[in-house]
Amino acid sequence: MKKLLFFGLMWAILAVAPLTSLAASYPVGDGVKLFLEEPSSPWKVSPRPPAFLVRERAEHLHPPQLEAARKAGINDPEDVARKLLSINELFAFNAETGSHIEIDFSALKDGEDPPTEKVVKTSASYAGEGLSSEDGITGAQTEVRRFPIAGADISYRLDAEYKLHGKPVRFIGVIGFAARHWFFIYYTGPGNGADDVAVVEKLLASCRIEAQ
């Protein structure tokens, strides 16, 4: 009887442990933490951009960006790309497929009022409309809807499918406001990357924002 009780207790502990051990927290703003479920391999989470994303951005820099960087003493295109990517506090990525998430939290300036729900929704809509003006993008189809994120005051989601230089791409963006910060969670991946999209959906479902 004691053995049965012991094994029953151990089973209960093992059953609960995975649910509580996969969560991780990351500092993403001034006194703000983002909690999310750790993705399974080959996905990784890092405060630094992955090498493949740095190379990709470096290859698509515009001449004005390179010229401004040279004036600032930055001559290596990859250094320029790292500088531009550094606005993000966190990255989640799959180096095998090139799928990646960029996460940026931007605090309100002194005296700046929090955005209304209409402003946040409009920002998400503008982000979708802006895709059509990007170099190499064709056939963009977008949808904007309200999308709750735990701890956020307001958040909207933009789903988009388009072709970049003829290759299908899937984009998921969440734009919102929490703890006096605008936040932007942008996923970009191959259009046929159903497995990666499933990982992203789990990450978004697990997101929780907390002010310290």
Stockholm file with secondary structure:
# STOCKHOLM 1.0

chainA/1-212         MKKLLFFGLMWAILAVAPLTSLAASYPVGDGVKLFLEEPSSPWKVSPRPPAFLVRERAEHLHPPQLEAARKAGINDPEDVARKLLSINELFAFNAETGSHIEIDFSALKDGEDPPTEKVVKTSASYAGEGLSSEDGITGAQTEVRRFPIAGADISYRLDAEYKLHGKPVRFIGVIGFAARHWFFIYYTGPGNGADDVAVVEKLLASCRIEAQ
#=GR chainA/1-212 SS CHHHHHHHHHHHHHHHHHHHHSEEEEEEETTEEEEEECCCTTEEEESSCCHHHHHHHHHTCCHHHHHHHHHTTCCCHHHHHHHHHTTCSEEEEETTTTEEEEEEEEECCTTCCCCCHHHHHHHHHHHHHHHTTSTTEEEEEEEEEECCCBTCSEEEEEEEEEEETTEEEEEEEEEEEETTEEEEEEEEEETTCHHHHHHHHHHHHHCEEEEC
#=GC SS_cons         CHHHHHHHHHHHHHHHHHHHHSEEEEEEETTEEEEEECCCTTEEEESSCCHHHHHHHHHTCCHHHHHHHHHTTCCCHHHHHHHHHTTCSEEEEETTTTEEEEEEEEECCTTCCCCCHHHHHHHHHHHHHHHTTSTTEEEEEEEEEECCCBTCSEEEEEEEEEEETTEEEEEEEEEEEETTEEEEEEEEEETTCHHHHHHHHHHHHHCEEEEC
//
